[in-house]
Amino acid sequence: MEITRPTRYPDLILNPPGHAFWWPEMVFMHVYGHFYPIEIDQEDGTFYYLSGDKRVKLYNIKTHYDRWFYEVFESKVLGSSDD
């Protein structure tokens, strides 16, 4: 599967090592510059990326995803303090 880099700034950059994540697109950029699709295991909720035929688990990512998801959700449902 060919993944292209989104044209906007990433939603999350982990330093170190420098991995980047685009949540709406579910795209992950490895520190070495390769792009991969992100998927969520429906059985246990773990995040992983697909590298060829191999599933590689992404550790400690769910917290970052949940924070992004719920902040966006709350801002859309509840509005911002500027409203």
Secondary structure, 3 states (H helix, E strand, C coil): CCCCCCCCCCCEEECCCCEEEECCCCEEECCCCCEEEEEECCCCCCEEEEECCEEEEECCCHHHHHHHHHHHHHHHHHCCCCC
